[in-house]
Amino acid sequence: MSKTMNPADWIDGGMTPPRRLPADTDAALAYLADTLGHVVYTRWTLAAIKGRYASLADAKVAHPTVMRQLLDHALVVEYWDRGRVRTAAIDDAPTPEAVLQRVLHTHRRRFKVSPEARLPAANGEPIRDATALVTVPQPLIAWLARAGRFANVASATNTLGVGDDAHAVALFLRDRASRSPHTLRAYRTELRRLVAWCEAQQLGPLSDLTRHDLLAYREALRKPSHDAVDDNNRTVAEATQARALAVVASLFRYWTETGYLTANPAAGLVRGGRSRTSFAPQRMLPGALLDACDAWVTEGFNDDDALVVARRRAIWALYRYAGVRLVELVWSDDAQLPKLEVDDSECWTLHVLGKGRKTRAVPLPGLCAPILKTYRQLRGLPPQPSPYEHAVCVLLPTAIPKVESFTEIGMAG
């Protein structure tokens, strides 16, 4: 930054939306001190000290170096230099412009000079990126080729560098949905749904929508009416509602963060997932199918020996009732796991090596205890493990083979 450069040429990219620094040097220094949270450039006189602190004793505790130098100098400067606060008399301190230059250079990842490509062109609009328009459906380009009252078009803080909603939508789709064709297709569908609703309500463009408009759109998704947004005049499914609002919220958040909008009318539009109304567990399998699996494990292999059946039942019980992953039942020599423990209250706990090779303790329900006792007895072990037990009682082989069914897992090893 040269000494003649205006501080307003610098953009604070750490704010949402990005913000231009004040043009006045002192105002820019005060802005940096407020946003960075440390001293940048402060002038101290004895009168300023008396106006800030209730007593000179308090001032001496807060600024001992400043107070010492004020004994010999009428004006003392505190300034930021290379990560430290330094103090010097006004004649020995660097100029405010030099301090401003150093601080902006130190935080150059956040503060940047607005490049010429992002400055407004002669027609009052930023330079457009036409290559990204391929992500926008062709019928929507004409409708979106406008800018609303909240669009930050002729400003260097518009880091997208575009002047209408069509190009802003294209960049949003490119940055947020281009990794997956399915995501891109879903985002396009929801944008078409929003545009269709705007046309029905005679609203638009998108950068002109207010918070009231977006709340009305949310209500239109939730209840059927002659203004319903789907083709069959039916209430949109709850999952589709959530996806539609999430896409809208993501679009306006992206526009605000990149400076294309001056405000985010969709803030708080999506409040997260549905809250649970109870703690009742929900299973993916119906009860009848679980009962059939229980019978299959217990009675479906009468021709097998008792140890194989008991081992299979132990695996199934831990998998179903305790949520233990099959790989966690494989014996680990270095961790000496899995291991069973029983406390004085007859409560069983299984210690396993979980994800990330982190140990975890799994309290076992009472239903698992008799099944494990039977299996242990058939393995020649006491029904209940002692505190000093050190036995390799594996439920799965040390190397899990590639299998095609739970039966093969139960019979392996």
Secondary structure, DSSP 8 states (H G I E B T S, - for coil): --TTS-GGGEEETTSSS-EE--SSHHHHHHHHHHHH-S-SEEEE-HHHHHHHSSSHHHHHHH-HHHHHHHTT-S-EEEEEETTEEEEEETTTS--HHHHHHHHHHHTTTTEEE--GGGS--TTSS-----GGGGGS-HHHHHHHS---TTB--SSTT-TT---SHHHHHHHHHHHHHTT-HHHHHHHHHHHHHHHHHHHHTT---GGG--HHHHHHHHHHHHS--TT-SSTTS----HHHHHHHHHHHHHHHHHHHHTTSBSS-TTTTS---S---S------SS-HHHHHHHHHHHHHTTTTS-HHHHHHHHHHHHHHHHS---GGGGB-BTTTTBSEEEE-TT--EEEEEE-GGG-EEEEE--TTHHHHHHHHHHHTTS-SS--TT------SB-SS----SSHHHHHH--
